[in-house]
Amino acid sequence: MPPVLAHMARRHRGVLLRVGEVRSSGLIVSYLIGSDEPPSVAVHASCRAGAGWAELTLPQAVQLVDQLGSLLTQAAGPEEGGHGRQ
């Protein structure tokens, strides 16, 4: 579960989405926050070294998704006709 923070009192939409296991290397939790203001996406990450969190606007969340997609493409390796990793 994410830590109890000031924004937790606001109404959340949907379910918590989790990646990872609490007892292994770490856990990432994300969820949508609804309030009187525009909605935002909260992301909490924890590992053995500590924990951190961010509350992202929807455009920031889109940028994060795009960047993660790019990293996954790079990690998969060069495609046929590609130029390799940089």
C-alpha positions as CSV (number, residue, x, y, z in Angstrom):
1,M,0.0,0.0,0.0
2,P,1.2,3.5,-0.7
3,P,2.1,5.7,2.3
4,V,-0.6,7.8,3.9
5,L,-0.2,11.3,2.4
6,A,-2.2,14.5,2.4
7,H,-3.7,13.6,-1.1
8,M,-5.0,10.3,0.2
9,A,-8.1,12.1,1.7
10,R,-9.2,13.0,-1.9
11,R,-11.4,10.6,-3.8
12,H,-9.6,7.9,-5.8
13,R,-11.0,6.5,-9.0
14,G,-10.5,2.9,-9.9
15,V,-8.2,0.4,-8.3
16,L,-4.5,0.5,-7.3
17,L,-2.3,-0.9,-10.0
18,R,0.8,-2.7,-8.6
19,V,4.0,-3.9,-10.3
20,G,6.5,-6.0,-8.3
21,E,6.4,-7.8,-5.0
22,V,6.6,-6.1,-1.6
23,R,9.2,-8.5,-0.2
24,S,11.5,-8.7,-3.2
25,S,13.4,-5.9,-4.9
26,G,10.6,-3.3,-4.9
27,L,7.1,-2.3,-5.6
28,I,5.4,0.4,-7.8
29,V,1.9,1.4,-7.1
30,S,-0.1,3.8,-9.4
31,Y,-3.6,5.2,-9.2
32,L,-5.9,8.0,-10.5
33,I,-6.8,10.8,-8.1
34,G,-10.0,12.6,-8.6
35,S,-10.8,15.9,-6.8
36,D,-12.3,19.3,-7.5
37,E,-9.2,20.0,-9.6
38,P,-8.2,18.2,-12.8
39,P,-7.4,14.5,-12.1
40,S,-3.9,13.4,-11.6
41,V,-2.0,10.1,-11.5
42,A,-0.1,9.2,-8.4
43,V,2.9,6.8,-8.6
44,H,4.6,5.4,-5.5
45,A,7.9,3.4,-5.8
46,S,9.7,1.6,-3.0
47,C,12.8,-0.6,-2.8
48,R,15.3,-1.7,-0.2
49,A,17.0,1.7,-0.5
50,G,13.9,3.7,0.3
51,A,10.7,5.1,-1.2
52,G,9.5,8.0,-3.3
53,W,6.3,9.2,-4.9
54,A,5.1,11.6,-7.5
55,E,1.7,13.1,-8.3
56,L,1.6,13.7,-12.1
57,T,-0.7,15.8,-14.2
58,L,-2.3,13.8,-17.1
59,P,0.2,15.3,-19.7
60,Q,3.1,14.4,-17.4
61,A,1.7,10.8,-17.1
62,V,1.5,10.6,-20.9
63,Q,5.1,11.8,-21.2
64,L,6.2,9.2,-18.6
65,V,4.4,6.4,-20.5
66,D,6.1,7.6,-23.8
67,Q,9.5,7.5,-22.2
68,L,9.0,4.1,-20.6
69,G,7.8,2.8,-24.0
70,S,11.0,4.2,-25.6
71,L,13.1,2.5,-22.9
72,L,11.4,-0.8,-23.5
73,T,12.0,-0.5,-27.3
74,Q,15.7,0.1,-26.6
75,A,16.0,-2.8,-24.1
76,A,14.4,-5.2,-26.6
77,G,17.4,-4.6,-28.9
78,P,17.7,-3.5,-32.5
79,E,15.0,-4.5,-34.9
80,E,15.8,-5.7,-38.4
81,G,17.4,-2.9,-40.3
82,G,17.9,-0.9,-37.1
83,H,21.1,0.9,-36.1
84,G,21.6,-0.8,-32.7
85,R,21.7,0.6,-29.3
86,Q,23.1,4.0,-28.6
